[in-house]
Amino acid sequence: MLEPGLDRHEWETEWQALEDQVEDSPREALPELDDLIGRMLEARGYAIDDAVAAAGDEPDVLATFRTAREITRRWERGDDLSPGDVVPAIDGYRSVYEHLTAERAAP
């Protein structure tokens, strides 16, 4: 397990900057949210792209991330997303972010 430190501070700083973007342009914020949360998960040792290796990871956390990521991929492919599509992705990324930062803060 990584020790709390600079990476956590950087993640919190990035997240705060993205919160403003989410308010202004939620669809456009999706790829950046995906990138940040993906990097956080990888740094914590989650196997986000390997279903076999991910079997030991927390399935709810990865399922939430993968659902949000699929919505983001749809946006990147040029699909027209309604607010009803975007909100669950943002909420999913936020949920994983909160889980990871809370987990990191635990003694």
Backbone as JSON, one array per atom type, in Angstrom:
{
  "sequence": "MLEPGLDRHEWETEWQALEDQVEDSPREALPELDDLIGRMLEARGYAIDDAVAAAGDEPDVLATFRTAREITRRWERGDDLSPGDVVPAIDGYRSVYEHLTAERAAP",
  "N": [[0.84, -1.17, 0.0], [0.47, 2.22, -0.79], [1.93, 5.04, 0.83], [0.24, 7.8, 2.37], [0.57, 11.0, 0.84], [2.29, 13.09, -1.41], [1.05, 12.3, -3.84], [-1.64, 12.0, -3.1], [-2.28, 14.62, -2.38], [-1.94, 15.85, -4.87], [-3.96, 14.52, -6.31], [-6.24, 15.44, -4.96], [-6.07, 18.16, -5.54], [-6.3, 18.11, -8.35], [-8.88, 17.01, -8.54], [-10.45, 19.04, -7.37], [-10.09, 21.1, -9.27], [-11.34, 19.89, -11.43], [-13.96, 19.75, -10.53], [-14.97, 22.32, -10.93], [-14.98, 22.38, -13.72], [-16.81, 20.35, -14.21], [-19.13, 21.56, -13.34], [-19.4, 23.61, -15.26], [-19.13, 22.38, -17.85], [-20.2, 19.51, -18.07], [-20.2, 17.14, -19.77], [-17.84, 17.43, -21.25], [-15.99, 17.19, -19.24], [-15.84, 14.53, -18.62], [-13.77, 12.76, -19.87], [-11.45, 13.67, -18.54], [-12.07, 13.24, -15.86], [-12.26, 10.46, -15.95], [-9.6, 9.81, -16.57], [-8.2, 10.75, -14.27], [-9.4, 9.22, -12.15], [-8.88, 6.65, -13.07], [-6.05, 6.63, -12.96], [-5.74, 6.91, -10.2], [-6.91, 4.54, -9.24], [-5.19, 2.62, -10.39], [-2.79, 3.32, -9.12], [-3.43, 2.55, -6.57], [-3.41, -0.12, -6.86], [-5.44, -1.51, -8.14], [-6.76, -3.67, -10.62], [-7.75, -2.49, -13.29], [-8.23, -3.0, -16.0], [-8.1, -5.7, -16.38], [-9.96, -8.34, -16.12], [-9.66, -10.88, -14.95], [-7.48, -10.65, -13.15], [-8.61, -8.7, -11.61], [-10.42, -9.93, -10.02], [-9.93, -10.23, -7.3], [-10.07, -7.65, -6.39], [-12.09, -4.96, -5.03], [-15.24, -5.53, -6.04], [-17.51, -3.82, -6.32], [-16.46, -1.23, -6.43], [-14.89, -1.32, -8.74], [-16.91, -1.97, -10.6], [-18.51, 0.31, -10.52], [-16.68, 2.21, -11.48], [-16.18, 1.15, -14.06], [-18.71, 1.33, -15.26], [-19.07, 4.12, -15.34], [-16.9, 4.69, -16.97], [-17.66, 3.48, -19.39], [-19.78, 5.13, -20.21], [-18.31, 7.45, -20.58], [-16.68, 6.61, -22.7], [-18.61, 6.35, -24.68], [-19.25, 9.04, -25.08], [-16.8, 9.94, -26.05], [-16.74, 8.58, -28.47], [-18.51, 10.02, -29.87], [-21.21, 9.79, -29.43], [-24.45, 11.08, -28.72], [-25.07, 12.36, -25.68], [-27.43, 12.55, -23.09], [-28.31, 14.69, -20.28], [-29.22, 12.87, -18.4], [-27.67, 10.67, -18.95], [-25.11, 11.54, -18.42], [-24.95, 12.39, -15.72], [-25.02, 10.0, -14.04], [-22.48, 8.98, -14.65], [-20.7, 10.97, -13.74], [-21.43, 10.95, -11.03], [-20.65, 8.34, -10.44], [-17.83, 8.42, -10.85], [-17.26, 10.28, -8.84], [-18.04, 8.85, -6.57], [-16.17, 6.72, -6.54], [-13.82, 8.22, -6.29], [-14.25, 9.37, -3.74], [-14.3, 7.04, -2.2], [-11.66, 6.1, -2.57], [-10.11, 8.22, -1.54], [-11.01, 8.3, 1.08], [-10.28, 5.77, 1.9], [-7.53, 6.0, 1.73], [-7.11, 7.84, 3.73], [-7.59, 6.48, 6.01], [-6.24, 5.03, 9.02]],
  "CA": [[0.0, 0.0, 0.0], [1.21, 3.47, -0.84], [1.77, 5.93, 1.96], [-0.34, 9.1, 2.0], [1.61, 11.96, 0.55], [2.17, 14.03, -2.52], [0.06, 11.85, -4.82], [-2.98, 12.32, -2.6], [-2.46, 16.08, -2.51], [-2.12, 16.11, -6.3], [-5.28, 14.04, -6.69], [-7.24, 16.36, -4.41], [-5.96, 19.39, -6.31], [-6.89, 17.83, -9.67], [-10.31, 16.83, -8.37], [-11.05, 20.35, -7.16], [-10.11, 21.79, -10.56], [-12.33, 19.23, -12.28], [-15.3, 20.07, -10.04], [-15.38, 23.54, -11.64], [-15.26, 21.99, -15.11], [-18.05, 19.56, -14.19], [-20.23, 22.52, -13.24], [-19.51, 24.37, -16.5], [-19.24, 21.51, -19.04], [-20.11, 18.14, -17.54], [-19.81, 16.15, -20.77], [-16.43, 17.61, -21.6], [-15.17, 16.82, -18.09], [-15.8, 13.08, -18.46], [-12.46, 12.13, -20.11], [-10.48, 14.04, -17.5], [-12.46, 12.49, -14.65], [-11.87, 9.07, -16.19], [-8.14, 9.72, -16.47], [-7.8, 10.9, -12.86], [-9.84, 8.07, -11.34], [-8.12, 5.49, -13.55], [-4.7, 6.7, -12.38], [-5.85, 6.66, -8.76], [-7.14, 3.1, -9.05], [-3.95, 1.9, -10.71], [-1.82, 3.59, -8.05], [-3.86, 1.78, -5.4], [-3.22, -1.53, -7.15], [-6.61, -2.12, -8.76], [-6.55, -4.15, -11.99], [-8.94, -1.94, -13.92], [-8.44, -3.51, -17.36], [-7.87, -7.15, -16.4], [-11.06, -8.93, -15.36], [-9.19, -12.03, -14.18], [-6.69, -10.14, -12.04], [-9.46, -7.84, -10.8], [-11.34, -10.74, -9.22], [-9.69, -10.0, -5.88], [-10.34, -6.26, -6.06], [-13.45, -4.7, -4.6], [-16.03, -5.54, -7.27], [-18.4, -2.68, -6.43], [-15.67, -0.07, -6.83], [-14.56, -1.48, -10.16], [-18.14, -1.91, -11.4], [-18.89, 1.72, -10.6], [-15.73, 2.84, -12.39], [-16.37, 0.66, -15.43], [-19.96, 1.89, -15.77], [-18.77, 5.51, -15.67], [-15.97, 4.68, -18.1], [-18.41, 3.15, -20.6], [-20.48, 6.35, -20.59], [-17.27, 8.34, -21.11], [-16.28, 6.11, -24.02], [-19.69, 6.71, -25.61], [-19.06, 10.46, -25.38], [-15.6, 10.06, -26.89], [-17.08, 8.07, -29.8], [-19.38, 10.98, -30.52], [-22.62, 9.56, -29.13], [-25.12, 12.2, -28.1], [-25.45, 11.99, -24.32], [-28.34, 13.45, -22.38], [-27.91, 14.87, -18.89], [-29.52, 11.63, -17.69], [-26.55, 9.76, -19.18], [-23.87, 12.11, -17.88], [-24.99, 12.47, -14.26], [-24.56, 8.77, -13.4], [-21.03, 8.83, -14.82], [-20.05, 11.89, -12.81], [-21.66, 10.42, -9.69], [-19.81, 7.15, -10.29], [-16.45, 8.85, -10.63], [-17.2, 10.92, -7.52], [-18.13, 7.79, -5.57], [-14.88, 6.03, -6.49], [-12.87, 9.18, -5.74], [-14.47, 9.46, -2.29], [-13.86, 5.77, -1.62], [-10.2, 6.01, -2.57], [-9.52, 9.2, -0.63], [-11.36, 7.88, 2.44], [-9.43, 4.6, 2.16], [-6.17, 6.49, 1.91], [-7.03, 8.59, 4.97], [-7.73, 5.55, 7.14], [-4.94, 4.66, 9.61]],
  "C": [[0.89, 1.24, 0.0], [0.94, 4.29, 0.41], [1.09, 7.21, 1.51], [0.77, 10.1, 1.76], [1.28, 12.82, -0.64], [1.12, 13.58, -3.52], [-1.35, 12.19, -4.37], [-3.25, 13.81, -2.73], [-2.7, 16.45, -3.97], [-3.51, 15.68, -6.77], [-6.36, 14.99, -6.2], [-7.25, 17.68, -5.18], [-6.59, 19.22, -7.69], [-8.4, 17.72, -9.57], [-11.01, 18.18, -8.2], [-11.14, 21.14, -8.46], [-11.18, 21.19, -11.48], [-13.76, 19.53, -11.82], [-15.84, 21.33, -10.73], [-15.76, 23.21, -13.08], [-16.56, 21.2, -15.19], [-19.25, 20.5, -14.13], [-20.48, 23.23, -14.58], [-19.81, 23.51, -17.72], [-19.14, 20.05, -18.63], [-19.67, 17.09, -18.55], [-18.33, 16.22, -21.09], [-15.49, 17.22, -20.46], [-14.99, 15.3, -17.98], [-14.43, 12.45, -18.74], [-11.42, 12.46, -19.04], [-10.8, 13.36, -16.17], [-12.01, 11.04, -14.78], [-10.36, 8.89, -16.02], [-7.69, 9.79, -15.01], [-8.16, 9.66, -12.05], [-9.11, 6.8, -11.78], [-6.71, 5.47, -12.96], [-4.72, 6.41, -10.88], [-6.03, 5.17, -8.48], [-5.87, 2.3, -9.32], [-2.9, 2.1, -9.62], [-2.16, 2.82, -6.78], [-3.8, 0.28, -5.65], [-4.42, -2.23, -7.74], [-6.27, -2.52, -10.2], [-7.76, -3.72, -12.82], [-9.23, -2.51, -15.3], [-8.28, -5.02, -17.48], [-8.9, -7.81, -15.5], [-10.61, -10.1, -14.48], [-8.41, -11.55, -12.95], [-7.55, -9.31, -11.09], [-10.4, -8.63, -9.89], [-11.15, -10.53, -7.73], [-9.93, -8.58, -5.45], [-11.79, -6.1, -5.62], [-14.36, -4.57, -5.82], [-16.95, -4.34, -7.41], [-17.67, -1.43, -6.91], [-15.35, -0.16, -8.31], [-15.79, -1.42, -11.05], [-18.6, -0.47, -11.57], [-17.99, 2.45, -11.58], [-15.99, 2.43, -13.84], [-17.66, 1.18, -16.06], [-19.75, 3.34, -16.18], [-17.87, 5.58, -16.89], [-16.71, 4.38, -19.4], [-19.18, 4.37, -21.1], [-19.48, 7.34, -21.2], [-16.85, 7.91, -22.5], [-17.34, 6.43, -25.07], [-19.55, 8.17, -26.02], [-17.87, 10.66, -26.33], [-15.84, 9.55, -28.31], [-18.01, 9.01, -30.56], [-20.86, 10.73, -30.31], [-23.2, 10.81, -28.44], [-25.61, 11.75, -26.72], [-26.38, 13.03, -23.73], [-27.81, 13.68, -20.96], [-28.17, 13.61, -18.05], [-28.46, 10.57, -17.89], [-25.3, 10.23, -18.45], [-23.84, 12.09, -16.35], [-24.55, 11.17, -13.59], [-23.05, 8.55, -13.53], [-20.29, 9.72, -13.83], [-20.22, 11.39, -11.38], [-20.81, 9.18, -9.42], [-18.36, 7.5, -10.04], [-16.29, 9.48, -9.24], [-17.22, 9.87, -6.41], [-16.8, 7.05, -5.42], [-13.82, 6.94, -5.9], [-13.01, 9.24, -4.21], [-14.04, 8.18, -1.58], [-12.35, 5.72, -1.5], [-9.57, 7.02, -1.62], [-9.84, 8.86, 0.82], [-10.48, 6.7, 2.85], [-8.01, 5.04, 2.45], [-6.03, 7.21, 3.26], [-7.1, 7.69, 6.2], [-6.36, 5.17, 7.69], [-4.54, 3.24, 9.29]]
}
